[in-house]
């Protein structure tokens, strides 16, 4: 039968440990209930408490880091994260009012006070202290891009954007069907959707058939076709009374385009994706049927290639009045707080909203940002393009905040178009910030160029890597976020080399990455794809090793 250790036994075991490890210590408090030890272990200062009602010792590392009061939300967030993921140590903080700073603490319990266990846990404390400092420094570095006191909110928003940026970092597959994501509310006219995601310039509409389980409808009036509402094809009723009544619909749009007098067809498939208390969801997939080959439309022309794009949309059960009321409240609240000097209580988005004085512009900004942050990319475009256009003509008369709002709208528009699988449209907006030094903006621009097979990718990314080399010496430790950024650039260049049939160049890059933890998985996938391409192409890749094969860019290697 096991018995709990007595207070005096735990205290004696702990004193024996301190002496065995030559730890200097003092006893600050000793009474009938508690003994407090202050001790040094390998140059670290610790505090241990042994209480009469317990059978263990509680060890505290009283100051693993300090932070300014500005970073209080960030410290709170990091402590919560650590406490959720680390079962050994408990993280907490206190505020030193005299110094005006935050002290971060770490503690653990040990109910087996023997030399091996205590040494292991104390050394682990040093490891987690270094890990905390590295992660916290990186978060603070990221937060410098923002002027908001709510750093916790801004950091999580940044991390989400970085996740989305990396999700857009495509990998090659022999068979791939990309699906773009968007949701929205209100009316969605057919022609507005096509103009955004699958334009048909100079098209002369002939007719459209709408096929559902209830039969077929033929529409010949051009204006009726253009205004056909895609949002409620599968739905009956409005607002809270709206309900899903069909599982699918197929729209066949017949038209003639340009010099080609032969009728062409685009198929729009709408399928039900379920519903909840707030919204009814459906998926729209647009497929352009490949055009016939001709002198104006050769086999290599994009018009001869299958092209489809898919997006998830939603019909919300809220109405325009509710949306207007929400905007009015948020805009008024942001303006009042900005005017009353309460900027510290506003997020970065709210700060910008509070500085907009024109109602229409503010409305587009508010809902554009809301849609963007919610992943509702198609609908975000509709608002953000209005915002972008309203500010563009006044750009040279704007102050710094206005220009910042304009550039952020351009970045978000580029991001949305990339999410919809439309990198050429994305480039129009992202190129505006090609040299502004913002890592998020640069990554999105590189994604756009790589995914659209843009030759400018090679010269642009080489310039970026040269700039990094100029700013960091060979022996200088590169910050983790910069190293991640450079790895991203290298992967994108390797991906692009494959698209331009420079398989040797790509193979060199990805072979170098096989021993790199951050890049190995991606490299294995791309090298397998290159091997498969060589097998499929046979003699078509006989140029391997040919000195006459032009190089699009220099051989890539890690920057240091």
N, C-alpha and C positions, 0 to 999 in steps of 0.2 A: 504494500500500500504506500502511495506517495503522499508526502506531507508538504505543505507550503513552507517555504523558507521563512524564518523569522527575520524581523527587522535587523537585529544585531548580526545575524549570519550574512545577510545581503551586504550590510555595511562593511563587514570584515572582508568578504570576498572582493569587494570593490577596492578597498584600501590595499589589498594584496596585489591586485592588478596594477594599480598606480605605481607601487614600489617596484614591481617586476619590470615595468617599462620605463623606469627612471623619470616618471612624470612629476614635475613640481606641482604642488597643490596647496590650497588653504581651505580651511573649513569656515565658511562665513556664518553659518547658522547651525546650531545643534541644540535641540530640545527633546522633549519626550516624544514628539510626533515626527519631526523631519530633520534630516541632515542635508546641508547644501555644500557641495564641493565646487571650488573653482580650480580647474587644472589645465595644464598645457600638454598637448600631445602632438609631437612632430611640428612644433611651431604654431599649432592652432589652439585657440583658447576655447574651452568648453566649460559648461556648467552641468553638474549632475545633482539630481534630487532623489533622495531615498526616503520614502514615507512609511510610517509605521503600519498603515492599513494596507500597503502594497507588498508584493513579493518580488519587486523588480526595481531597477534603477531607470530613471528618466534622464536622458542625456540631451542637452540642448547646445547647438552651435549658434550662439546668440547673434552673430552678425556675419552672414555669408555674403551680403552685398548691401549697398546703400543706393538710394535713388532720390531724385528731387520730388517735391510735392506735385509737380506737373504730371509725373508718371504714375500717380496713385491708381488710376483705373487700370493701367497696364500691369502694375504690381499685383493688384487684386486678381486680375484675370489669370496671370501666370501662376499665382499660388493655387487658385482653383484648379487649373489644368494639372498641376503637379500632384495635388492631393487626390485627384481622380485617377491618375495613372501610376502613382508610386505608393505601394503598400508598405514600404519600409520606413520612409521618412514623412513627417508632417511638416508642411510649410505654413508659416504665418508671418505677420509683419506688425510693427508698431511705429508710431510717429514720434519723433523727437521734436517737440515744439520749439525748444530753445535753438536747435540747429536748423530747424525748418527742413528736415529730411526724413526719409523713410528707412527703417532698418528691417531687413528681411532675416527671418530666423528659420532654423531647421531643427527638428528634434526626433528622437526615436526612443523606444522602450527596449530594455534587455532584461529578460527574466532568467537568463543563464549567464551569470557574471563569472565567466572564465576568460582566460587570456585570449584564446583563439577567436571567440565570438566578438569580444570587445574590439580587438585590433581590426578585424574584418569590417565591422560597422563604422568605426572611426575613419578608416581609410576610404570607405565608400562615401562618407560625408564629404571628403575632399573632392572626390570624383563628381558628385552631384552639385557641389558648389561651382566647379568649373563649367559644368553643363548649364547650370542656371545662368551664369554670367555670359556665356556665349550666346545662348538663346535670347536673353534679355537685351544684350547689346545689338543683336540683329534686329529685334523688334523695334528698338528705339531708333535705329538707323532708318528703318522703313518709315517710322512715324514722322520723320523730318519732312516728308513730302506733304504733310498735312498741317493745317493751322487750327486744328480742332483740339479742344481739351478732352474730348471723348475719344482718347486714343484706342481704348479697347474696341469700340465699334469700328473705328477706321482700320485698325490692324486686321480684324476679322474680314472686313470688306476687301482689304488688299489681298489677304491670303486666298479668298475665294476667287478674285480676279486672276491671281497667279495660277491657281488650279485650272481655271478655264483656259488660260493662255497655253498651259502645257497640254490640256486636252486637245487643243487645236493643232498640236505638234504631231502631224499625221505620220503613220508608218505605212510603208508600201505593202500592198496585198495584191495578189493576182486577180482576185475578184472582190470588189468592194462596192458597197452601196451606202453612201453617206446620207445621213438624215439630219436636216437642220431643225432647230426647235424654235417655235414662237407661239405665243398665246396672245389673245386680244379680247376686246369687248366691242359691242356695238356692231354697226353694219360693216361688212367687208365686201365691197364691189369686186367683181371678177377682174375688171381691168386694172383697178388699183393694185391688186395682188400681183397680177402679171407684170405690170410696170416695175414693181419692186424686185421680184425674184426671177422672172423669166420673160423679159421684154420681147414683144413682137413688133419691131419698128415697121412702119409703113404697111401694116397688114390691112387687107380689105376683107372684112368679115362676111362670110357667106351664110352660115347658119350654125346652130348649136343644138345638139340633142342632150336631153337630161334623162338618164335611165335609172329608175329605182324599182323596188319590188312592186310598186303600184302601176308600172308601165313606163311608156316613153312619152316625153314632151319635146316638141320641136319648136325652136325659137328662131325667127328669121329677122326680126327687127334689130338693127345694129345697136341702137341705144339701149334696148332691153337686155341685150347680151352683155354690153359693157357694165350695166348697173346690176346685173344678177348678183344677189346677196348670197355669198358662200357660207355665211355664218349660220343660217337657219335652214339649210337644205334638209337636214335630218331632224329638225326641231319644229314643234308646233307650240304656239303661245308665246308670250313675252314676259319679261321680268320674273317674278316669283312663280308665275304660272307656266313657264317654259318647261317642256318635257321632251325627252328623246323618243322619237316614234319610228325611226328607220335605222337600219344597220349600215347601209352604204348607199352611195349614189355615184354614177359614172357620167361625166360630162365630156362629150366629144365636140371640140371647137374646130370648125372647118373654115379655112381662109386661104387667100392668096397673098403672096408677099413679094415685093420688089419686082424684078424682071422675070421671075419664075411664074409662068401662067398656069402651072399645074397646081390643082388644089392640094393643100397641106392640112395636117390635123395635129392638134395638141389635145392630149387626154388628161383630164383632171379627175382624180379619184378621191372621194371623200368617205372615210370610214369612221364609225362610232368608236370612241375611246372611253366611254363611261361618263358618269356624272356624280356630283356630290351636292351638298346643300347650297354651295355658292356658284357652281359653274357646270356647264355641259361641255364635254371635250370631244373633239373630232380631229382626225388627221387628214391633211390635204397633201396629195402627192401630184406634182405636175410633171408630165412627161412629154417632151417634144419628139415626135416621130422623126427619125433621120430623113433628110431630104435626098432626092434622087441625085445620082452623080451627073455632073455636067462640066463643061469647061470653066464655068463660074463657081462650081462647087465640087472640087476634086475630092478624092478619098481622104486626103489629109486635112481637109477643111473641117472646122468645128461643127458645121452644119450637117456633116455626114456622120457624126458621132452621136450615140445615144446620150441623152441629157435628161436627168430627172432631179427633182429637188422635193424634199418632204418637210412639212412643218406641222407641229401640233398647235391648234388654235382652241380658244375657249369662248363660249358665250356666257358671260357673267350674268347673274340674276339681279345685279344692282342696276340702278337707273342713272341717267345723266344728272338729275338733281342731287342725288347722294354724292356723286363724284365731285360736283361743283362745291357742295358744302364742305367736303373733306379738304379740297384745295383751299377754299376761302379761309378756313380755320388755320391750316398749316402756314399759309402765306402771311396772314395777319400776325400770328404768333411769332414767326421768324422776324418780321419787321419790327415788332414791339421790343423784342429782346435785343436785337441789334441796336435799336435806337436808345434803349435804356442801359447800355453797357453790359449786357448779360451774355456776351459772345461766348464765354467759357462754357455755357450750358448748351450750345448749339453744335451740331455736327458740321463737317465741312460742307455738305450739300445744303444744310439749312442756312449756313452763313451766306452762301451764294444766293440762295432763294431770297433771303431778307434784303439783299442789295438790289434786286430787280424791281423797278418801279412801274413797268408796263404790264398790265394784267394778262394780256394774251401771251406775252413772252414768259411770264412767270408760270402760267398754266402749262405751257409746253415743257418748260424746264422741270416742273414738279413731276408731271406724269411721265415724262421721258425717263427721268432718273428712277422713278418707282418701277416702271416696266423693266428697265435695264437691270436694276438690283434684284428683281424677281426672276430674271431669266426670260422675260417676255420680249424677245429681241425684235420680232417683226413689228409689234405694236410700238416698241420704243423708237424705231426708225421714223414712224409717222410723226411723233412729237419732236424728236431731236432734229429732224431735217427742217421743221418749221423754226426751231430755235436757232439752228446754224444759219439759215438764210436771213433771219431777222437781224442777226449780229454782223454778218459778213460785210455788208455795205458800210458799216460804221467802224470797221476794225481800226483804222488809223486815228480815229478820234477817241477810241476807248481808253480807259485807265487800265491799270494792271489787273484789277479784278475782272473787268469785262473781258479782257483778252484771255485770262485764265479760264473763264466760263466758256468762251468760244472754242478754245483748244480742247477742253474737256469734252465738249459736245462732239467735236470732230473725232476724238479718240473713241468715244462710245459708239458713234456711227460706224467707224471702221470695224470695231469689235463686233457689232451686230451683223454687219454684212459678212464678216468672216464666219460667224456662227451659222449663217444661212448658206454657207458654201459658195459665196460670191466674192472671191478675193480681188477681182479687178475693180469692183465697185468700192471695196474696202480700201484699196490703195489710194483712190482719189482723196479720201479724208486723211489717211494715216501719213501720207507723204508730206502733209503740212508740218508735221512735227518730227521730221527725219533726223534733226540734229539738236533736239531740245535737251538731250541728256537724261531723259526719263526712261528707266529700264523697262517699265511696263509698255510704254509707247513703242520703244524699239523692238521689243519682242513681238508685239502685234504686227508691226510693219514687216518684220522678217517672215512671220507666218504667212502674211498676205502674199509676199513675193515668192516664197517657196511653193505655196499651194497653187499659184497661178503660173508657175514655170517662167518667172521673170528673170531675164539675164542680168538685170541690175543687182540681183541678190549678191553675186560674187564680189563685185567691187565695193558695194555698200558694207557687207559684213567684214571684208578685209580692212576697210577703214576703221570699223568699230574695234576690231582686234588690235590694230596698230595703236589706237588711242589708249587701250588698256595697257599695252606694253610700255607706252611712254609714261604712264602714271604709276607703274609698279616696277621696282627693280627686280632683277632676277632672283635675289635672295630674300625679297620681301614677302612676308606671308600675305596672301591675297584674302580679303574678306570673303566669307562663305557665299554671300549673295552675289558677289562679282564672279566667283568661280562657277556658281550654278549658271549664271548668265552666259559665260564663255562656253560652258559645256553645251548649253542650248544652241548657241551660234554654230558650234562645230557640227552638232547633229543635223541642223537644218542645212548646212552646206553639203554634208554627205548625202542627205536626202535629195538635194537638188542635182548633184552630180549624177545620180542614178537616172533622174528624169531626163537629163541631157545626154544619156548613154555614155558617160565618162565612168565606166565601171571600175577601171583600175584606180582612178582617183578616189572614188567612193570606198573601194575596198581598203585602201591604205588608211583612210580616216577611221573606219569602223574596226579594223584590225588593231589599231592603236588603242581603241576604247575597250577591248576585251578585258583588260586587267584593271579597268577603272570602275569602281563600285557604282558610281552614279550613272554610268553610260553602258554598262555591260549588257543589260537586258535588251536595250534598244539596238545595240550593235549586233547582237546575236540574230535578232529578227531581220535586220537589213542585210547581213551577210548571207543568211539563208535565202533571202529574196534574190540577191545577186547571183548566187549559185544556181538557183532555179532559172533565172533569166539566161544564163550562159547555156544551160541544158536545152532550153526551148529555142534559142536563137541559132545554135549550131554555128555554121559558117558566117552568119551575120555578125559575129563578134570576133572575126579573124583579125581585126585591127588591134587586138590586145598586144601591147608591147611594141606596136609600130611607132617609130620615131616621128612619122609624119602626122600622127594624130594630134590635132590642136588641143591645148589645154585651156579651159575656160578660166581657170584661176590657179594660184600657186598651191603646192602641196600643203595640206593642212597638218598641223601638229599642235599639241597643247601650247598655250602661250608661253609657258615656262617649263 
